[in-house]
Amino acid sequence: QEQVKQSPQPLTVQEGEVSILNCSYEKSAFDYFPWYRQYPGKGPALLIAIRSVVNEMKDGSLTVFLNKSAKQLSLHITASQPGDSATYFCAASAQCSPDTCSLYPDLQPRLQTHLLCR
């Protein structure tokens, strides 16, 4: 059962452009939405996360927008650089505390975006 969907797959952008990765989810109970980045040969690393109490979270060149009514979120990477080329995962969990948050257990390879910045 697919509860988190991500698009586009893959995404190619030019250096300096804004990269936008979209994610939708099914359960209204989800309240914690982390994004992970994975470089080839490495494990996924937490990039940025947003909680349902806010609708925008910014960290440097990264901004996450959350639309709770539409059950969608998006990750914007401003001024994309070749070093941003990686695989990005969105995830969702419910009733999550900072100590217990982890990748959504049903996250599968289909729920990822390959970003290539040239």
N, C-alpha and C positions, 0 to 999 in steps of 0.2 A: 504494500500500500504506500503510494507516493504522497508524502505530506509536505514536502518542500520541493519546489521546482525552480530551476534557474535558467536564465538566458542572458545573452546569446551564447551559443557554443559552436565554434570558437569566436573570438573577437580579435580583430587586427586593427590597430590604430597607428597613426604616424606619431613620431616623437613630438611632444609638446601639446598634443591633443588631449581632450578629456575622455577618459575611458568610463563607460557606464555599464555596470553589471547589475542585472535585475534578478530578483528572487521573489517568489510568491509562496504562501503557506496556507494551510487549510484550517488549522485549529485556532479559534479565538483565544484559547487559554494560553497560547505561547506568549511569553513575556520577556524573553532574552534571546537576542539574535546576534550571534558572533559571526564574523567573517574570518576565514583562514586563507593563508597563502602558502602554496607549496612549490618550491623550486625542484627541478629535476634531480632525482637521487636523494632528496631530503624528505623529512616528514612534514606534515602540515604544521604551521605556526599561527597562533592567534594574531590577527592583524588589527582588528578593531571590533568593538561590540556595542550594541545599543539595547537599552531596556525600553519596555513599552510605555514608561512614564514620560518619555520625551519623543519628539518626532524628528530630531536631527542631532547628529553627533559628529564633531569635527576633530581631526587629529592630523595636523600638518597638511599634506596634500590629499588626505583621505576625508571624505564626508559620507556618512550613511544617512539616508532619508528613510523614515518609516511612515507608512500610511496604514494605520490600524484598520480603518473602515474598509479599505480595499484589500487588506491582508497582503501587502506588498512592501518590499524594501529594496533599496538600490544602493550600490556602492559607487561613488564617483571618485576617480583618481584624476586630479588636475595635473596638467603639464606632465603627461606620462613620459617615462624614460625607459630605455632598453632594460634597465634593471628591474622594471615592473613586470617584465615578461615572466609569467608563471601561471600556475593553475590556482584558481580561486574557488573556495567553497563557501556557501552560506549554510547556516544551520539555524535551528530553532529549538527552544526548550521551554518548559513551563515550570513555574514555581521554583526558580533556580536561584541559588545563592552563589556568591563569587567562589566559594570553596568547592562547589559541586558541579559547576558548569562543565560540560564536555561536548564533544561533537554529537549531534543528533544521531541516535543509534542506527537509524535506517538510512543514513547518508550513503549513497551509492555513487559509483563513478559517473553515472548519468547526471548527477547533481553537481556539476562543476562547470566552470568556464575557463577555457584556455585563452589567456590574454597574450598577444604578441605585439610588442611595441617596436616599431622599426625606426 
